Amino acid sequence: MTQHYDVLSWRPFERIMLLAICVLIVWVPLPLGSNRIWALAILEFMVVGLAIAHLVYCIKHNALLFRYRWQKHLLIPTGLMLGYLCLQLLNWIPAIDTLDPYQTAQQLLKTFCYTLFILLLSQYCQHAQALRWLFIAIIISGCLQAFYGTLLNLLQLEASPVFGYHDGDRARGSFVYQNHFANYLALCLSIAFGWLLSELKTSKSDTDFRQKFIDLLSTLFSRKIILRLAIVIMVIGLILSRSRMGNAGFFTALGVVSLLSMFIYRRPPTLFKPLVISIFILDLLIVGSIFGVDKVKQRLEDTSFSSETRDEVVIDSIPIIKQHLLTGTGGGSFYTVFPQYQPQFYSGFYDHAHNEYVQFVVEYGVVMTAILGLWVLYAFWLACRTMYLRNNKLYKGIAFGCAMAIVHMLIHCTVDFNLQSPANTLLFLTILTLCWLVRYLPSDNPKKSR
């Protein structure tokens, strides 16, 4: 049973919880992408603390843990993941166990906190104003990372001023790995572009070319200029990361989802095409030429299987998959298992497969990997359905951004391990949750909910 959520009933506790979620999103990438034990512990402590506050509030005020039935459906895949990790740890079923109990226990704790975060996000972002707060937090986080990474890259410091890491010639923001930085920016960019798209007019008007040109300029240089500048800043950071698939994946996702939306939108924004073209021309060509997009192009041209060892890691992982196809070797165990199957020494140390699909199958087996994959694809389907069915401009625009982010992640995960970084995982789970929110939440005006 679903009820229209009254914005006027937005209580102080709900505002505090939403603000805490927004602060959490901005904080997570700051301490090295939370990809260190101490930083991850802070994240887990914050999420569990918010979950306890939510539980206490529900008990005290006799409130529901879930307002909508679809929230329970949203949590089914992560719930299955938690159950499967428990089976791997407990080894009650002989075929389902783990070769690294410590790492699997860590994965169990992380998955539990991720599940709590999805619950909190779906519970306290249930109207347009709350969603805007969330979008602001995501864009602020992306701009902070882009600005910090760009500044350090242009200053060419020997080491970063906070954690003392050497960035080299690639921007990394507060991340250790430049590809995690690029992936994070691409996800933030997708949400920023979707929000900007939702601000465009959808009404058809018989105007000449001059009026359309004036409308385009007003879109790019009016009060929406803050969003547009945020996109430019993050694109600069993305280009300076020199990440090949980070850049190629983002602009490919923009092109693919833009083309797809031409067939999905029943009434597309009037300046949709010029806006997409401006991203490619203004951001990629003009801004990119200033900040070295040619270096990214050169890295793409110089890429070859003979110079890369990532493909060898994938090939050498195949025997592990064959031996543990259905059940996997245990969550987080790739680090322990792979060296036993590695036939030769590579030029670098690989604690991850540099291919999320391979690593998930190695650790969790093909069945659980398929369940999680279908969950992501279903979220993409929900985003497309939102663009087709709903009349709410904000929800349709954000659905576009979420679809972009999912396409980018599906592409980027073929060559990297972005979901092993807590900051990237948390943001991607936020985007998946947004797909459900914009599809099923009623509009603030019930008459425009669909």
N, C-alpha and C positions, 0 to 999 in steps of 0.2 A: 504494500500500500504506500503510495507516494502523496505527499502533501506539498502545496506551494510554500516555499520558504519565505517568510516575511522579513524583509531587510530591517524593518523597524524593531524587530525582536532581537536584533544583533546585540547580545548582552556583553558587558565589560569583560567577563571571563573569556568569551569567544574572541573578542578583539585581542586580548593578551595572548591567547594561544596562537592565533593567526600571526601576530607580530613575532612571537617566538619561533614559529616555523620559518618565517621570512628571514629572521636573523640567522637561523641555522643554515639556510641555503647560502647566504652570503659568507658565513664562516667556514663551511666545510672545505672549500678549495684552498683557503689561506695557509694552513699548516701543511705544506707539501702535498696538497690534494688529499689530506687525511690518510695518506698511504704509508703511515708509520704507526707502530703499535700504540704509542702514546697519544697520537692525534686521533686514531681510530677509537681509542678508549674514551676520549672526550666526546666524540660524536655519539657513541653508544650510550654514554651516561646522560647526555642531553636528551636523546630520543626516549630512553626509558623513563627519565624524569617527567617529560611531557606526557607520556602514556599513563603514568601513575596519577598525574594531576587530572587527566581526562577521566580515568576510572573513578577517582574519588568524587569528582564533580557529578558524574552520572549516578553514583550511589546516593550522594547527599541530596540531589534534586530529583531523584527518581526519573532520570533521563535515559534515553535509549543509547546504547553503544553505537548503533547504526541507525541513521534516519531512513535509508532506502535499502531495498532488497538488493539492488545492483552492487552495493558496496560489498556484500558478502560474496557475490560472484567474482568481483574484482580480486578478492584475496584468495580465491581457490588455488591458483597456481603456486603462489608463495607458500600457502599452507601445505600443499603437496610436497613442495621442496623441503620444508621443515621436517615433515614426516619422514621423507626419504633420507635426509641427513641423519636423523635419529636412528633409523634402521642401519645405516652404514656404521655408526658409532657403536651401537649395541650389539651388532652382529648376531641378531636373533635368527636371521635367515642366512644360512651358510654362503649363498652366492652373493649376498649383499653385505659387503664389509668395506673397510678402508685400510689402505697401506700406510696411512699417516694420520693416526687418531688426533694428534694435536692440531694439525691444520684443519681437519674436518670439524673439530670442535669450534675452531675460530670461525669457519664458514657458517656453522650453525648459529652462532651468536650474531654474526653480521646479518644473516638472513632474517633472524628474529627481529632485529632492530629495523631492518628495511620494511618488514611487514607492518610493524608498529607505525612507521613513518607514513606508509601508504594509508593506513587507517586514519591517522590524524589529519593528513592532507585532505582525504575525501570527506572528512567530517566537518572541517572548519573552513573549507573553501566552497561554500554552497550557494553563492550568489555573485553577481557581476563585480561588485565592489571588492569583495574578498579576492576574487581572481585577479583584479587589477593590482592589488597589493602584492600578490604573488609574482605577477609579471614584472613589476617594478623591482622586486628583490632579485629576480633572475637577471634582468638587464643591468642592474647596478653591479652584480657579481661579475658578469661578463665584461663590463667596461673597466672595472677595477683590475681584473686580470690582464685585459688587453693593454691598458695604460701602463701598468707596472712592467709587463713583459716588453712593451715597446720602449719604454724609458731605459731599462737596463740594456737592451740590445743596442740602442743608439749611443748610449754613454760608453759602451764597451768596457765595463768594469771587469777587473780580474775575478771578482767573486760577488755574488749577490749580497746586499747589506744586511739581510736578516739571517739567512741560514748558511751563508758562505758557499753556495754552490756556484760552479763555473758554468756560465751559459753558452760560451763559445759564440758562434755566429748565428745562433737560432734563439728566438724568443721562447721563454718557458713560463713566464709569469711566476707564480709561486709553486708551480709543479716541478718535479724533478725531471720528468720525461716530456719532451716537446710535443710528442704526438698526443699525449693526454691533454696537454694545454690546447692544442688545435682542436681536438674533439670537443672539449668543453666549450670553447668559443663557438664552434659550429652549432651546437645545441642551443646556446643562448641566442645566436643570430637567428635561428629558425623561429624561436618564440618572438623575438623583436620584429622580424619581418611579418609574421602572422598578425601581430597586434597592429602594426602599421597598415596592413591590408584591411583590417577591420574598420579603420578610420576613413576609408575611401567611400565616396558616394556610390550608391547602386542604382539611383534613379536615372532613367534614360531621358535625354533631352536632345532636341534637334538644334544643335549648335554647330557653327562653322569651325574650321581648323584653328582659327585664331582664339576662339573661346576655349577650345579643348586645351590649347597650349597654355593659356592663362590658368586654367584649372589645374594642369599638371604642375606649373610653377607654384601655385598656392598650396598644393599638397606637399611639395618638397621643401618649401621655405616658409610655411606658416607655423602655427603652434606645434605642428607635427615635426618640426625641425629637430627637436630633442631626440625623438626616436630615430630620425634619419641620421643624425650625427652619431648616435650610439652605434648604429649599424656600421658607419664608416670607421669608427674607432676599433670596433671588433674585427672588421675585415682587415684593417692594418695589422692588428695583432696576429690574425690567422695567417696572413701572407708572410710576416716576419718569422713565424714558426718554421718556415721552410718545409712543412710537412706535406709530402706529396699527396698521400691519400686524404689527408685532412682537407686540403684545398680542393682537390679534384672531387672528393665525395660531396663537399658542401655545394659547389656550383653544379654538379651533376644532379643532386637532390633538388635544388632550386629549379633546374630546367625540367626534370622529369615530373615533379609535382605540379609545376605551372602548366605543363602540357596536359597532364591528367585532369586538372581542374577545369580546363576548357570544355571538357565533356561532362563534368560533374555539376558545375555551377549552373543553376537554372537562370540566375540573374547575376552575372559576374559584375564586380565593380567597374565603373566606366574607365578608370585609369589603371586598370590592372596590368595590361600589357606594357604601357609606358613605364610603369614602376619596375617591372621585372627587367625590362631593357636597361633602365637606368642603373640597376644593380650591376649588370654585366659591363656596361660602358663606363659609368662613373667610378664604380668601386674596383672592378677587376682590371680594367685597362688603364684608366687615368691614375687613380690612387695606387694601383698595383705597380705601375711603371715607376712611380716615385719611390716606393718602398721595396722594390726588388722582386717583383713577380717573375722577372726573367730568371732569377736564381732558382725559383721553384720549378719553372719550365725546364731549366737545364738539368735539375735533379731528376725530373721525370724522364728526360731524354737519355740520361746516363744510366738509368735503371736497367739492369740485366740480371738474368738468373745466375750468370757466372760470378757476378760481384755480390750477390745477396746470398745469405745463408738461411733466411727465414723459410724458404721453400724446402730446404733440407730438413729443418726442424719438423715441418709438416709431414714430409715423407717418412722421416724416422719415427714419427708418432703413430703411423699406421699399424705397426705390429701391436702396439698397446691397445689400440681400438679393436683390432681383431680378437685379441685375447680377452678383453673385458667389454665387449660390444654392448650388451644389454644393461649391465649394472655399473660399470665404471670402476675406477680404482679408489674413489673416495674424494669428497670435496676438498680442494686445495692441495691435492697430492701430486700434481704434475711436477712440482719442484723436486719432490723426492723420487718419483718413479722414472722420469725421463732419462736421467743420467745412466740408468741401468740398461737402457735400450739404445743409447747414443753410440753409434759405431765408431765415430772419430771425433776429434776435438775441433770445435769451430773457432772462428776468430773472436767470438764473444761468448759470454755466459748467458744461457737462456733458462730463466726460471719460469717463463711463460711461453706458450706455443706461438705467440704472435699471430694467432688466428683463434678467435673466440669459439668458433664452431668446433674446431678440432679439440680445444682445451675442455670445452663443456662435455663433449662426447667421451673424452678420456676420463674425466673425473666423475661424471654422473651417468654415463651410458646414453644410448641413443633414445631410449623411451622418455626419460626426464628431459633431455635436451629438446626433443620434439614437442613436449608439453609446453615448455617455456617459449619455444619458437612460435607455436600456434597462438600463445598468449600475446606475443608482440604483433603478429600478423592480424589478430582480431582487433587489437587496439588501432592498427592502421585502417582496418575496415570501418571501425566506428568513426574515425576521423573523416573518412570519405563519405560515410552516410550523413554525418553532420553537415558537411559542405553541401550535400544534395537536398536534405530534408528540411533543415532548420532555416528560419528567417531572421534569427538573431545575428546581427553583424559581428558582434564580438566573438560569439561562439564559433561562427563559420571561419573567421579569420584565424583564431587560435587553432582550430582544427587543421587548417592549412599548414600552420607552423609546426604542429605536432607531426603531421604526415611527412613534412620535410625532414624533421629531426630523425624520425624512424628510418626513412630511406638512407639518410646519411650514415646512421649507426650501422645499418645492415651492410653498407658498402665498406665502411672503415674497419669493421670487425673482421674482415677477411684478411687483413694484414697486421692487425694490432690487438692489444689486450686491454681495451678501454674499460671494460666492465670489471677489471681487477682493481681499478682505482675507485675508492669509495666516493669521491667527489663526483666523478662521471656517472657512477652507478646511481647515486642518489638523484642527480639531475635527470637522468634518463627515466627512472621510476616516476619522478614528478611528471614528466611528459606523458608517460603511459597512463598515469592517473588522470591527467587532464583530458585525454581522449574519452574517458568514461564520463567525466564531469560535464564537458561541453555537449556530449551526446544526450545525457539523461536528465540533467538539471533543468527545471522549469525556468523560463525567463523571469526577470523581475516583474515584467508585465505578462501575466498568464496568457493574454491573447496573442502574444508573439512568441510563444514557446516553440512553435513548430512552423 
